[in-house]
Amino acid sequence: MACCQKASVHRSQQQVVIDHLSMAASRDHRHGKELVPQLSAMSRCCTDSLSKCVQVQQLIEEWWEQPAQFLVPWHTYHDQSLQQWAEQFIVLATKWHQKRLLS
C-alpha cells in the first residue's frame, strides 16, 4: 500500500472512532437528562421509606416494651385480668418474702 493510501485509511479510521465517540457522548447526555430526574425521584422515595422504617421501628419497640397486661385488659381468667393477677402475685410474693425474713 502506498503511503498516501495508508494515511487515508488511518484518517478514515480516526473519523469512525470520532463518530462513535460523538454518538456515545450524545447518548450519554440524552440518558443523563432522562435518568437524573428518575434517580432523584427514586432517591427521595428511598429516603422517605427509610424515615418511615425508623418510625415503624420506634413504634414496634414501644409496643414490645409495653407490658402485656395493658394490651389485653378485657381478657380475664377466673374473673381477673392479667394485671389483677400480676398485682395479686406481687402482694403474695411480698408477704411471703416478709414472712421468710421474720422467721
Backbone bond lengths (Angstrom), bond angles and torsions (degrees), N, CA, C in turn:
res aa  C-N    CA-C-N  psi(-1)  N-CA   C-N-CA  omega(-1)  CA-C   N-CA-C  phi
1 M - - - 1.434 - - 1.519 108.93 -
2 A 1.265 114.90 141.73 1.457 119.34 -178.78 1.513 109.27 -77.76
3 C 1.285 114.54 161.97 1.463 121.99 -176.70 1.523 110.62 -62.13
4 C 1.320 118.48 -39.73 1.466 121.78 -179.19 1.520 110.53 -67.62
5 Q 1.341 116.19 -38.31 1.464 119.16 179.38 1.532 110.69 -65.79
6 K 1.347 116.22 -41.10 1.471 119.98 178.54 1.523 110.65 -61.80
7 A 1.307 117.20 -42.75 1.459 121.42 179.92 1.522 110.02 -64.50
8 S 1.313 117.65 -38.40 1.458 122.51 -179.91 1.534 110.43 -66.82
9 V 1.360 116.42 -43.15 1.461 120.67 178.04 1.522 109.61 -65.00
10 H 1.311 115.80 -41.44 1.464 120.56 -179.83 1.531 110.40 -62.10
11 R 1.364 117.30 -43.03 1.462 121.14 179.01 1.525 110.72 -66.28
12 S 1.320 118.37 -39.03 1.462 119.99 -179.91 1.533 109.93 -67.95
13 Q 1.336 117.59 -35.97 1.463 120.28 176.27 1.531 110.37 -66.57
14 Q 1.318 115.86 -39.39 1.454 119.77 176.71 1.529 110.46 -61.79
15 Q 1.318 115.57 -41.83 1.463 120.00 -179.30 1.534 110.32 -64.60
16 V 1.332 118.04 -38.46 1.465 121.76 177.79 1.530 109.77 -62.92
17 V 1.325 115.54 -44.88 1.467 119.69 179.30 1.529 109.94 -63.01
18 I 1.314 116.89 -43.95 1.470 120.92 179.33 1.527 110.35 -62.34
19 D 1.333 116.78 -42.44 1.475 121.09 178.38 1.534 110.77 -61.36
20 H 1.330 116.22 -43.52 1.472 120.03 179.09 1.531 111.03 -64.23
21 L 1.319 116.44 -41.96 1.454 119.90 177.93 1.531 111.37 -63.49
22 S 1.320 116.75 -40.27 1.472 120.37 177.98 1.522 110.90 -63.85
23 M 1.339 116.52 -43.47 1.465 119.86 178.48 1.530 110.72 -62.87
24 A 1.331 116.17 -41.49 1.466 119.71 179.77 1.530 110.74 -64.81
25 A 1.312 116.74 -42.23 1.466 120.19 178.97 1.519 110.53 -64.13
26 S 1.314 116.51 -42.47 1.464 120.47 178.57 1.526 110.68 -62.80
27 R 1.315 116.27 -44.40 1.465 121.36 179.60 1.531 110.10 -64.79
28 D 1.334 117.37 -42.17 1.463 120.83 177.87 1.530 111.06 -61.62
29 H 1.339 116.24 -41.97 1.463 120.34 179.24 1.531 110.55 -64.10
30 R 1.332 116.60 -44.20 1.465 122.00 180.00 1.541 110.08 -64.29
31 H 1.321 116.30 -44.21 1.470 120.67 179.20 1.525 110.33 -65.03
32 G 1.325 116.03 -39.00 1.456 119.87 178.23 1.516 111.45 -61.62
33 K 1.332 116.45 -42.65 1.467 120.54 178.24 1.528 111.05 -62.79
34 E 1.319 117.44 -35.36 1.463 121.44 -178.69 1.525 111.44 -81.50
35 L 1.319 116.60 -40.93 1.456 120.23 -171.65 1.523 114.49 -82.82
36 V 1.309 118.28 -32.59 1.467 120.30 -176.73 1.536 111.37 -59.42
37 P 1.328 120.45 -46.73 1.469 118.67 177.36 1.542 112.61 -63.36
38 Q 1.320 116.11 -38.55 1.466 119.49 178.51 1.528 110.37 -64.85
39 L 1.325 116.89 -43.71 1.463 120.54 178.82 1.524 111.43 -65.57
40 S 1.315 117.30 -37.30 1.468 120.44 177.47 1.526 110.34 -64.13
41 A 1.341 116.36 -43.35 1.465 119.96 178.77 1.523 110.58 -63.61
42 M 1.323 117.23 -41.79 1.465 120.91 178.58 1.520 110.65 -64.81
43 S 1.314 117.09 -38.76 1.462 121.25 178.82 1.527 110.41 -63.72
44 R 1.339 117.28 -44.08 1.466 120.74 177.09 1.526 110.71 -62.05
45 C 1.320 116.43 -42.10 1.462 121.11 179.32 1.530 110.40 -61.93
46 C 1.317 116.63 -43.15 1.471 120.62 178.55 1.519 111.02 -64.78
47 T 1.315 117.61 -41.37 1.458 121.46 178.55 1.523 110.59 -62.38
48 D 1.337 116.53 -44.56 1.469 120.62 177.46 1.523 110.77 -61.30
49 S 1.325 116.07 -43.36 1.463 120.34 -179.47 1.524 111.09 -63.71
50 L 1.322 116.99 -40.93 1.465 120.24 178.51 1.526 111.50 -64.49
51 S 1.322 116.93 -38.95 1.467 118.52 178.67 1.525 110.03 -67.18
52 K 1.332 117.30 -36.25 1.463 120.09 176.56 1.527 110.42 -67.34
53 C 1.320 117.36 -35.00 1.472 120.57 177.31 1.522 110.34 -62.20
54 V 1.313 117.21 -40.19 1.467 120.83 178.86 1.526 109.28 -63.83
55 Q 1.337 116.99 -42.98 1.463 120.56 178.98 1.524 111.09 -63.16
56 V 1.323 116.24 -43.92 1.466 120.25 179.32 1.523 110.25 -63.99
57 Q 1.320 116.98 -41.50 1.464 120.52 178.58 1.528 110.68 -61.05
58 Q 1.322 117.48 -41.72 1.467 120.59 178.45 1.525 110.82 -64.15
59 L 1.327 116.68 -42.26 1.461 119.85 178.65 1.521 111.36 -63.50
60 I 1.324 116.61 -41.07 1.470 120.23 179.10 1.528 110.35 -65.27
61 E 1.333 117.17 -41.83 1.466 120.16 178.48 1.530 110.82 -62.69
62 E 1.338 116.80 -41.82 1.465 119.82 177.43 1.524 110.16 -62.62
63 W 1.327 115.86 -44.11 1.459 119.88 179.37 1.524 110.67 -63.41
64 W 1.325 117.03 -41.56 1.461 121.67 -177.22 1.529 110.79 -65.00
65 E 1.314 116.37 -37.86 1.460 120.44 -178.73 1.532 112.32 -78.93
66 Q 1.329 116.99 -14.91 1.461 121.29 179.75 1.522 109.49 -68.41
67 P 1.326 117.57 126.47 1.461 119.29 178.14 1.534 111.48 -61.71
68 A 1.309 115.79 146.92 1.465 121.32 -175.56 1.515 112.89 -63.02
69 Q 1.334 117.87 -30.51 1.460 118.44 -176.46 1.524 112.08 -63.92
70 F 1.322 117.83 -20.86 1.451 120.08 178.98 1.529 111.81 -89.48
71 L 1.312 117.60 -13.64 1.458 121.05 -178.12 1.517 112.75 -82.85
72 V 1.326 117.47 -35.75 1.471 120.95 -177.00 1.534 110.76 -132.00
73 P 1.327 117.35 62.47 1.461 118.57 -177.22 1.529 112.76 -67.73
74 W 1.309 118.50 -17.85 1.460 121.80 179.75 1.530 112.19 -78.83
75 H 1.312 117.74 -18.06 1.462 120.99 -178.33 1.530 109.24 -81.49
76 T 1.319 115.95 123.75 1.469 119.55 -178.26 1.520 109.97 -124.63
77 Y 1.316 114.20 157.31 1.459 122.79 175.52 1.515 106.14 -135.80
78 H 1.295 117.25 120.32 1.467 122.52 -173.43 1.534 111.09 53.28
79 D 1.315 114.16 46.49 1.477 123.10 176.27 1.523 114.62 63.14
80 Q 1.322 117.95 21.48 1.463 120.92 174.92 1.527 109.24 -131.59
81 S 1.341 114.35 141.69 1.473 119.30 176.82 1.523 109.22 -78.84
82 L 1.303 115.45 169.98 1.470 120.09 178.94 1.523 110.60 -60.68
83 Q 1.321 116.45 -39.16 1.467 119.83 178.93 1.533 110.57 -63.42
84 Q 1.326 117.45 -41.26 1.465 120.11 178.69 1.528 110.86 -65.24
85 W 1.339 117.41 -40.02 1.468 120.46 176.69 1.526 110.57 -62.67
86 A 1.340 116.26 -41.89 1.467 120.10 179.98 1.527 110.54 -63.89
87 E 1.323 116.69 -42.94 1.469 119.73 178.60 1.531 110.60 -63.65
88 Q 1.328 116.90 -42.08 1.468 120.67 178.61 1.528 110.38 -62.37
89 F 1.338 116.51 -41.33 1.464 120.66 178.16 1.527 110.79 -61.39
90 I 1.325 116.32 -44.41 1.469 120.08 -178.86 1.529 110.20 -62.07
91 V 1.335 116.92 -43.91 1.473 120.58 179.39 1.524 109.97 -61.56
92 L 1.339 117.21 -47.86 1.461 120.64 -178.64 1.527 111.97 -65.94
93 A 1.320 116.53 -39.73 1.466 120.16 179.31 1.520 110.25 -65.63
94 T 1.323 117.23 -39.20 1.466 120.63 178.45 1.525 110.83 -65.11
95 K 1.350 116.26 -44.63 1.464 119.81 178.14 1.527 110.87 -61.57
96 W 1.324 117.32 -42.89 1.462 121.70 179.88 1.525 110.35 -62.74
97 H 1.343 115.58 -43.73 1.468 120.17 -179.65 1.537 110.60 -63.69
98 Q 1.320 116.83 -42.86 1.475 120.65 178.73 1.531 110.72 -64.24
99 K 1.335 116.04 -39.73 1.451 120.53 179.66 1.531 109.98 -63.77
100 R 1.318 117.90 -40.42 1.476 121.68 179.09 1.516 110.84 -65.59
101 L 1.333 116.86 -37.38 1.464 120.30 -179.33 1.532 110.52 -69.14
102 L 1.336 117.19 -33.65 1.458 120.55 -178.65 1.520 112.46 -78.16
103 S 1.305 117.99 -24.21 1.463 118.92 -177.26 1.499 114.03 -95.30
